[in-house]
Amino acid sequence: MAGVASGTAWLLYAQGGPALVRLAAALLPAAFAAGSGAWACLLLFPRVGAAPSRWLRRLPDALLVATVTATIMLAVKHNLVTVQPFAGLLFPPAVWAAFSVWRAMNRSDRPADPGDNPAEPPDDHDIEP
């Protein structure tokens, strides 16, 4: 990922000079916030869209409002992510997401290695002479 970012920065600098690189660097945090928030809204909507609770049904809307607000704030104040209190807000959701993914992977019945599935007969190359 870092190679793609540095290659893109080099191409921007070669084509448009340092002003274009500065513009891309200023808009990158806002674009990341918008993309991540939109993705989270799309993942959340099917889960709570038909919930019986009125508050749960409005959760994707609240997340979208927070995403738009964060995107506008990042577009206006470019160094907002580097401010420590704001950066501290990013860590609890990241830890929660990592733990949730880890739990889901541990509960899964799918084998880690497709060759370890006992329901399938072994291939010829799995049998030792």
Order of alpha helices (4+ residues) and beta strands (2+ residues): alpha-alpha-alpha-alpha-alpha
